[in-house]
Amino acid sequence: MLLTFSFLTGFGQSDEDAILEIREHRKKQEKEFRDPDTSPLEKRDRRHFAGLKYYPIDLSYRVKATFVKTENPVLFKMQTTTTRLPEYVKYGEVHFNLQGKDLVLEVYQSQDLKKRKEYEDYLFIPFTDETNGEETYDVGRYIDFRIPKGDEVIIDFNKCYNPSCSYSPKFSCPIPPVVNAVPLSVRAGEKRFKESH
């Protein structure tokens, strides 16, 4: 699984700084794709890699959200693109408004990853939207998240990315639960890599 972390701060951040942050995030992601040690690409795809495809940066997809922590998280096995069933808990929810709609997305914590010091505060938001299968990867996309210090956070869909299994079948990736289906076309972040897979 490709993990491109970014802290979700940004309250009071200027538009110019927000755009710069998104560009830096994309630059870092593409650097990882070119590195044989970190790239999820198949060798043949890496050889011809000309960059990832993104929607133009649109700050209307960078939204303020309220984080609500789950009081008594329950362990469950998340479906993946293979037969693997990793254990997760629903760590909390983010409540926000996008395109005039009030939305809620669940935030999850991997029970395997949290045992590793560098990922102990790592959470993620897998989601689907109405662009999947056409403009974006069929299975859905992810947003990285860190355990926040307060209940106000920024969710930036400009930084959402494809799971590693969209680049190679050797990966097993969590499938976004049905509750995280966004009833909108989220034209922000990463587009599908190519027509196959």
NUTORZA-979709 format. One record per residue (C-alpha): x, y negated, z; residue in one letter. Coordinates in steps of 0.001 Angstrom, whole numbers, plus 524288, in hexadecimal, padded with zeros to 5 digits. Example, Ala and Ser with C-alpha at 12.3 -4.5 7.8 and 13.67 -1.06 7.14 Angstrom:
REM residues 2
8300C | 81194 | 81E78 | a .
83566 | 80424 | 81BE4 | s .
This chain:
REM residues 197
80000 | 80000 | 80000 | m .
8057A | 7F2D5 | 7FC2C | l .
80525 | 7E97D | 807A9 | l .
806E9 | 7DB3D | 80421 | t .
804D3 | 7D45A | 810FA | f .
800CE | 7C648 | 812B5 | s .
7FC79 | 7BFEE | 81F46 | f .
7EEE4 | 7BA47 | 81E4B | l .
7F12A | 7ACBA | 82364 | t .
7EEAC | 7A080 | 81BAB | g .
7E514 | 7980E | 8232B | f .
7E7E8 | 78A17 | 81F4A | g .
7F0DF | 78ECB | 81470 | q .
7F126 | 7863A | 8084C | s .
7EC79 | 78BA1 | 7FB46 | d .
7FA51 | 78A5B | 7F601 | e .
7FFCC | 7927D | 80132 | d .
7F513 | 79CAE | 7FFA5 | a .
7F80F | 79DF7 | 7F119 | i .
806A1 | 79F02 | 7F3EF | l .
803E9 | 7A9C8 | 7FDEE | e .
7FBE5 | 7B184 | 7F3F8 | i .
8068F | 7B000 | 7E99E | r .
810E7 | 7B4A1 | 7F342 | e .
8085D | 7C04D | 7F6CC | h .
80753 | 7C40E | 7E86E | r .
815D9 | 7C21F | 7E610 | k .
8190D | 7CB18 | 7F18B | k .
80F74 | 7D54B | 7ECB0 | q .
81545 | 7D55D | 7DF04 | e .
82307 | 7D670 | 7E49C | k .
81ECB | 7E2B8 | 7EBF2 | e .
81943 | 7E843 | 7DF57 | f .
8263B | 7E66A | 7D845 | r .
82E13 | 7ED02 | 7E31F | d .
82EE3 | 7FBD6 | 7E110 | p .
82F19 | 7FDE0 | 7EFE2 | d .
82257 | 7F6A3 | 7F28E | t .
81AF4 | 7F738 | 7E5B4 | s .
80E7A | 7FF60 | 7E4CB | p .
81000 | 7FF9E | 7D605 | l .
81302 | 80BC0 | 7CE47 | e .
820CC | 80B55 | 7C8BB | k .
81BE8 | 80920 | 7BADE | r .
8132F | 7FDE0 | 7BF35 | d .
81E0A | 7F783 | 7C70E | r .
826E4 | 7F7E1 | 7BB2F | r .
81D0A | 7EFB7 | 7B381 | h .
817CC | 7E7DC | 7BEF8 | f .
814B4 | 7D9F9 | 7BAA3 | a .
80DA7 | 7D5A6 | 7C6EB | g .
800B1 | 7D7A6 | 7CDB6 | l .
7F408 | 7D1A3 | 7C900 | k .
7ED66 | 7C7A8 | 7D1A2 | y .
7E1C1 | 7BEC3 | 7D11A | y .
7E564 | 7B04E | 7D12A | p .
7E70A | 7AB33 | 7DEFF | i .
7D9EE | 7A640 | 7E3FD | d .
7D98E | 7A098 | 7F1B3 | l .
7CAD2 | 7A260 | 7F28E | s .
7CE60 | 7B0A4 | 7F540 | y .
7D69E | 7AC92 | 80104 | r .
7CC81 | 7AC44 | 80BC3 | v .
7CBCD | 7A9A6 | 81A4D | k .
7C645 | 7B546 | 82184 | a .
7C27C | 7B92B | 82F33 | t .
7C920 | 7C568 | 83446 | f .
7C117 | 7CE07 | 83D6A | v .
7C8A7 | 7D8F3 | 8440A | k .
7C213 | 7E634 | 845C3 | t .
7C023 | 7E87D | 8544F | e .
7C04F | 7F758 | 853F8 | n .
7C6D7 | 7FBCB | 8475A | p .
7C38D | 80984 | 842D8 | v .
7CD4D | 81223 | 83BC8 | l .
7C921 | 816D0 | 82E4B | f .
7CF1A | 81D2E | 82257 | k .
7CF73 | 8144B | 8167B | m .
7CCF2 | 819B2 | 808F5 | q .
7D852 | 81865 | 7FF89 | t .
7DAF0 | 81A79 | 7F11D | t .
7DFED | 82828 | 7F4A0 | t .
7DBE5 | 83247 | 7FEBF | t .
7E3D8 | 82B48 | 8094A | r .
7DB7D | 8260F | 81484 | l .
7E388 | 81C70 | 81CA0 | p .
7DE88 | 817CB | 829C9 | e .
7DA4A | 809AE | 82B55 | y .
7D284 | 80185 | 834C2 | v .
7C9FE | 7F5FB | 8318A | k .
7D1E0 | 7EB87 | 8388C | y .
7C84F | 7E088 | 835FF | g .
7C0CA | 7D884 | 82C12 | e .
7C2B1 | 7CBC8 | 824DA | v .
7B6BD | 7C32C | 822B6 | h .
7B777 | 7B8D9 | 81816 | f .
7B049 | 7B1FA | 80D22 | n .
7B42A | 7B3EF | 7FEE9 | l .
7AD16 | 7AE20 | 7F344 | q .
7A1D3 | 7AA5C | 7FC41 | g .
7A011 | 7B806 | 801CD | k .
7A25E | 7BBB4 | 81003 | d .
7AAD4 | 7C7E3 | 80FD8 | l .
7B0DD | 7D162 | 8197A | v .
7BC79 | 7DA48 | 816C9 | l .
7C18C | 7E4B9 | 81FF7 | e .
7CFED | 7E491 | 823C6 | v .
7D6FB | 7F17D | 8260B | y .
7E30A | 7F658 | 82D2F | q .
7EAA8 | 8025F | 828F8 | s .
7EDA6 | 80B4C | 83463 | q .
7FA0A | 81005 | 82DA9 | d .
7FF60 | 802AE | 82A1F | l .
7FD42 | 7FCA7 | 83780 | k .
80728 | 80643 | 83D28 | k .
811D9 | 7FF8C | 83554 | r .
816F1 | 7F335 | 83BBC | k .
8170F | 7EB09 | 82F55 | e .
808C8 | 7EE50 | 82CB5 | y .
8034C | 7EE87 | 83A79 | e .
7FB19 | 7E250 | 83805 | d .
7F7CB | 7E5A0 | 829E2 | y .
7E985 | 7E66D | 825E6 | l .
7E34C | 7E65A | 81882 | f .
7D6B2 | 7E339 | 81196 | i .
7D368 | 7EC53 | 80640 | p .
7C818 | 7E73C | 7FE1D | f .
7C0D3 | 7E8DC | 7F169 | t .
7BA0E | 7DE88 | 7E93A | d .
7B2EE | 7DD54 | 7DC5F | e .
7BF57 | 7DC23 | 7D42C | t .
7C3C4 | 7EA16 | 7D762 | n .
7C4F6 | 7F315 | 7CBB6 | g .
7C52A | 7E7C8 | 7C231 | e .
7CE6B | 7DCDC | 7C5E2 | e .
7D3F6 | 7E32E | 7D22A | t .
7D7A2 | 7F0C9 | 7D6C6 | y .
7CC22 | 7FA2F | 7D793 | d .
7CE39 | 7FE84 | 7E5AA | v .
7CF58 | 7F0CC | 7EB5D | g .
7D9C4 | 7E7CF | 7F0E7 | r .
7E015 | 7E4C4 | 7FDFD | y .
7E333 | 7D8D9 | 8063D | i .
7EDED | 7D9B5 | 81078 | d .
7EA9B | 7D507 | 81E09 | f .
7F1C8 | 7D39B | 82AEA | r .
7EBAC | 7D448 | 83860 | i .
7E7D8 | 7C601 | 83A4B | p .
7EA8B | 7BE0C | 8467D | k .
7DD1A | 7B7AE | 84619 | g .
7CFF1 | 7B920 | 83FA8 | d .
7D25B | 7AF9C | 8346F | e .
7D996 | 7B520 | 828B9 | v .
7DBC9 | 7B285 | 81A56 | i .
7D814 | 7BCDC | 81064 | i .
7DEC5 | 7BA34 | 8036B | d .
7D990 | 7C27A | 7F84E | f .
7E431 | 7BCA6 | 7EF9F | n .
7ED40 | 7C61F | 7F6BE | k .
7E514 | 7D261 | 7F51B | c .
7EC1F | 7DD64 | 7EE3B | y .
7EA42 | 7EAC7 | 7E846 | n .
7ECDF | 7F73E | 7EFEA | p .
7F900 | 7FEDA | 7EBE2 | s .
7F0C0 | 8098F | 7E5B3 | c .
7ECD9 | 7FFE7 | 7DB03 | s .
7FADB | 800C3 | 7D608 | y .
7FDC6 | 80F30 | 7D81A | s .
7F5C2 | 81B64 | 7DB1F | p .
80048 | 81FEB | 7E4B5 | k .
7FAA4 | 8169A | 7EEF9 | f .
7EF18 | 81927 | 7F7E2 | s .
7E7CE | 80C9F | 7FB18 | c .
7DC6A | 80953 | 80417 | p .
7CF86 | 80721 | 7FD17 | i .
7C867 | 7FAFA | 801FF | p .
7BCB1 | 7FF19 | 80A3E | p .
7AF59 | 7FBB5 | 8049E | v .
7AD33 | 7F15C | 80F1F | v .
7B859 | 7E982 | 80917 | n .
7B1B6 | 7E7C8 | 7FBF2 | a .
7B15D | 7D94A | 7F8B2 | v .
7A50E | 7D661 | 7F09A | p .
7AC59 | 7CC7E | 7E844 | l .
7B6B2 | 7CBF8 | 7DDB4 | s .
7C322 | 7C885 | 7E50C | v .
7CB3A | 7C2CB | 7DA0C | r .
7D75A | 7C094 | 7E237 | a .
7E3C9 | 7C7FA | 7E50C | g .
7E8EC | 7D362 | 7DD48 | e .
7E252 | 7D8C5 | 7D120 | k .
7E310 | 7E6D8 | 7CC98 | r .
7F0AA | 7EB10 | 7C855 | f .
7ECB4 | 7F22F | 7BC05 | k .
7E143 | 7F952 | 7B618 | e .
7E5EB | 8070A | 7B983 | s .
7E5C8 | 80D58 | 7C75C | h .
